[in-house]
Amino acid sequence: MPRILYFFALCNLVIGSGAFVLSGILQPLSRELGISVAASGQVMTAYAIATAVLAPVLIFLTAKWPRKRAIQLGLALFAAGNLVSALASSLSVLMAGRVLMGAGAMFTAAVSAYAVTLVAPALRGRALSTVFLGMSISYAVALPMGAWLGFEYGWHTPVWLCAAASLAALLAASVLLPKGVVTESASLADFRSAARQSAVLRVWLRTLLFFIAIFSVFAYVGPVLLALNAMSPTLLSVVLAIFGLAGIAGTLLGGWATDRFGSLLTIAIQLVVLFLMMCMLPLTQDHLMATIVTLVVWGMAGFGLTAPQQSRLVHLSPAQAPLLISLNSSMLYAGTALGTVVSGALIDSVGLAQLGWVGAPFALAALLTVAFDRSRH
């Protein structure tokens, strides 16, 4: 793999850390801001909606820019949003910071499309999984560390660390990335032609559905785990780290399986596993080891879906890959927002421990979309 892909993975570690660190510390956040846990979960919604709406617009507007400038813009917006969030003392200011961060998440789509131009078609799955490895590592490292720091020292502490890391990523990109590289730009007419393909629409729909499923639980993962099993902050951090390590393994496995068996079979198997684990999670209440095993298998399946989904879009329309991948990210974050809203509305009636059953039907619906696809890749 080209060495620059590992730098992109490191930057995605920063993006993932900033984006999701609050999901593990919603309780101290809600106490300090004087709001409910369900209301505090909407900081995830603000980020998700901003990413879904603003990132594709920025990808299209910067299509003719050198890749270095577009990547710098994404990292600069993300760093600015982190700084605003770190300074926030009210929900409205925190939301504003999260919106800026969401716009900066254009970085992930930009580097994903750039990455597949650097390798042979047979290695696209592994290239994408390498780039997204940083996102998985953020769950294994930043999320549990952020949870521990947030409970011990207040929720601002891990956000300040994410702000510093974002600025460091921006400075490193300014030094390391080559100048003048321009990928093939997307025209609106060509994009419309690609987007009319039913196979492309199914990829987007599938991403939307399985992220609704995942984030119906993950947006409240800290409170959910505490509802399933009594834990100290340290033990909670350890469980989140184990979940993140499973995600790292799943990301690498998803990329390898895509290149070895094709994207469609990889997606189908992972969605079956995801559905089963979401059904099982509520049944593990008061059984810590069962909860951990379920989370490990769930993490491997859920994290492993990104590379085959994006590889499928590149296969369907290589020239339009940057915008198609960005719109796929929009579906990802729209699913994140909808999953947060759906589960937030049902917490009081269903209970935190049963949120896996809220998301399971969406995972099943995502699996059903695979039945309409035929191409192996």
N, C-alpha and C positions, 0 to 999 in steps of 0.2 A: 504493500500500500504506500502511496506517496506520503512523505512525512507531514505535509501540510494538513492532511486529514486528521492527524493526531492533535494538531493545534486547534482545528475546528471542534474536535471532541472536547478539548479543554474549555473552549469558549462555551460550548453547549452545557458543560458542567456548571458554569457560572449562570447561564440562562435558566437552567432547570432549578438551581439553588434559589435564585431570586424569585422565580415564579411560584414555587411550591413550598418554600420554607414555612410560610404562615399556616399551612394546612395542619401541621403538627402542634401548633401552639395557639389554636383558636380560643382556648379557655382563658389563658392569661391575657390575650388580646381583648377578649370580650369584657373581662373584669376591669381592665384599665380604661377602656373606652366607655364603659357603662352600658353595654348593649348585650343582646342575647347571643348565644353560640350560633344559632341559625342566621342571625343578622351578620355576625362577623364572617361567616362563611361566604358572604356575598363579595368579599374582597377578591375571592377566587373568580367570581362571576364577572367582576369589572375587568380583571385582566383578560379573561377568556373572550369577552365580547370585543374588547379593544383589539385583541389579536385577530379575531375572526373578521373584523370590519376593516381595520386600518392596515394590517400587514399586507394583504393582497393589493391594496391601493398603492402602497409604497413600492412594492415589488414591480408593479406595472409602470409607475412613474420613473423608476430608476433603471428600467430595462436596458437603456442605452448607455448607462453610466459604466465606467470601469468597475469591475467587481470589487476592487479595494475600497472605492468611495462608497458603494452601496453597503458593504459590510461595516465600514466605519460608521455610517449613519445609523445602522441598526444598533450597534454597540453603544453609540453616544446617547441615543434615545433611551436605551435600557438603563444605562448608568444614571442618566438624569432622573428617570422614574424611581430608581432605587434611592437616590438621595432625597427626593421629595417624600418618599415613604418613610425613610429613616427619621426625617424631621417632623413627621406627622404627629399631632396630638389630638386629632379628631378623625372621625370616620370619613368625612368629606375630603379632607386633605389626603388621607391614605388612599382613597378611591382615585383621586387625581393622579397620584404617583403610579398606581397600578395601571391606569390607562396609558400613561407614557411608556411604561414597561411593555405593555401589550403591543404598542406600535413598534417598539424596538425588537420584538420577537420576529420581525421580518428577517432578521439575521439567519435564523434556522432554515427557512425556505431558501434563502439566497445561497447559503453554503451547501445545502443538499443538492441543488441543481448544478452547482459548480463542481461538486465532488464527482458526479457521474461522468463529467467530461474528462476527468483525469485518469480514468481506468478503462480497460476493455469491457464490452458489454457483458461478458461472462462473469465479471467481478463486481457488477453494480450492487448486488445484494450486500456483499461484504464491505464495499465502500460506504454504503449508506448506514450499515450497522456500526461501522467504525465512527462515523460522524455522530451518530446518535448514542454512542457509548457514554459520552459525557453526560447526557441527559439521564441515563440509567444510574451512573455513578452518583449523581446528585441525590438520588433517593437513598443510596446506600451510605453516603457520607454526610451531605449537607442537611438532609431532613432529620436524621436522628441527632446530629450535633446541634442543629437549630432548635429542636425540641428541648434538648437538655439545657442549652443556654437560655432559651425563652422562659422555661419554668424556673430556672435558678436566678437569672439576672434581669428578666423582663423581655418583652417581645422586641423592643428596639435593638437589642444587642445583636442578634443574628442578622437583622436587616442592615445594620451598619456594616457588618462584615461582607454582606452581599454587595453593598454599594462600593466598598473598597475593591472587591474582586472585579466588579464590572469596569471600574476605571482602569484597573491593571490590564484587563483583557483588551480594552480600547487602545491603550498605549502599545501593547505588544502587537496588535494587528497593524497599527500604523508603521511599525518597524519591520515586521516579518513578511507581510503580504507583498507580492510583486505588483508593480505599477502597470497600468495600461491594458490589463487583461479584460476583454469584453466578451461575454458569452452571447450566443445568438439571441437577438431580441425578439420579443413576441409582438405580433401585430394583432389588433383587435379582431380582424376578420379571421385570421388563422386560429386564434383562441376560440372564437365562436364555433368554428368547424370542429375543433378537437372536443370542445365541451358538449357538442351534440351527440357524441358517441355514447351509446347506452352503457358501454363497459366503463367509461370514465365516470358517468353519473352513479353507477353502482359502487365504484370505489369510494366516491365521496359520501354516499349514503351509508355505506358500511362503516366508514370512519366515524361519521356522526353517531351512529347507533352504538358502536362498541365503546365510544368514549362517554356517552350518556351512562352506559352500564358501569364503566369503571369509576367515574367520578360521582356516581350516586353514593358510593362508599368512600372513595379516596379523598373527596373534598373535606370530609369529616373524620379522616383516618385516626387521628389522635383520640377524639372522644369515642369513636366506634371501638377501638381496641380496649379502652378503659371500661367501656360498657360490657364487653365480652369477658374481660378478665381484670381483676384488681391488680394494678401495677404501680410501682414507684416510677418517678420520672426517668431514673437510670434504666430500669427494665424496659420501659416504653421505648427509649432510645435504642436499646439493643434489638428489640423486635423490629423496629423500623429499619435498622441497619441490615438485619437479615433479609427483610423484604426487598431492600434496595440491592443487595448482593444477588438475590434471585433475578431481579430485573436486569442486572448486568449480564448474567448468564443467558437470560432469555433474549436479550438484544443480539448477542453474538450468535446464539443458536438460530435465531430468526434469519439473520443474514446468510449464514452457512446453508441452512435448509432451502432458502430461496434459490441460491445458485445451484444447489444439488438436486432438488426435487421440483422446482418451479414455485412461483409465488402463490398460485391458487390452492394447491394441496397444503402448503404451509399455513396459509390463512385459515383454511377449513379446520385443520387439526387444532390450531391454537384457539379458535372460537369455540369449538366443542369443549376444550379443557376450561376455558374461561367461564363458560356457562355453568359447567358442573361445579366449579369452585365457588362461584357466587351463590349457588344454591346451598352449598355445604357450609359456608362461613357462619351463618347464624346458629347452626347446629353444634358449633364448637364452643358455645358459651360455657364458661367455668372449666374448660379443658385447654390449658395454655398450649401444650405441645400440639394438640390438634389444630388450634388456631394458627400456630406458626407454620405447620406443614401445609395447611390450606393456603396461607399467604405466599409461601415459597412457590408452590405450583401455579397459583394465580399470577404471581409476579412474572414468572418465566413466560407464561402464555400472553399476558397483557403487553409486556414490554416488547415481546418478539413480533408483534403485529406491524410495527411501523415500517421496518425495512421492506417486507414483501408488498405492503400497500403502495409505498412510494416507488418501488421497483416496477410495479405493474403500471403505474402512470407513465414512467419513463419509457417503458416498452410500447405503450399505446400511442404516445405522441412525443418523441424525443425533443423535437424543436420547441414544443410548448412546455417542456418540463418545469421551468422556473415558476410560471404562473399556475400550472396545474398542481404542483406541489404546494404552492402557497395557498391555493384554494382548499387543498386537502388539509392543510394546517388550520384553515378557517373552520372546516368541519370538525376538526379535532377540538378546537377551542369552543365552538358552538356547542359541541357535545359536552365539554367540560362545564360550560355555563348552565346548560339545560339539566345535566345530572345534578349539579349543585342546587338548582332551584327546585327540581322535583323532590329530591331527598330532603331538602330544607323544609319544604311544605309538609312533608309527611313524618318528620321526626317525632312530633308530639303524639301523633296517632299510632305510628308503627313502632317507634322506639329505635334508638341508635343501634342496638345489637342486631336488629332485623333488616338493616338497610341493604344487605346483600340480596334479599328477595325483591327489593324494589328495582334493582338494576338487572336482575337475571332475565326478565322478558326482553329487554333491549339487546342483551347479548344473543339471545335466541333469534331475534329478528335480524341481527347482523349476519348470523350464520345462514339464515334462509336466503340472503341475497346471493350467496355463493352458488346456489343451485342454477342461477340464470347465466353463469359464466361458463365458457367452454375452453378458452385458450389456457394452456398450461402456464404460461408466463404472464 
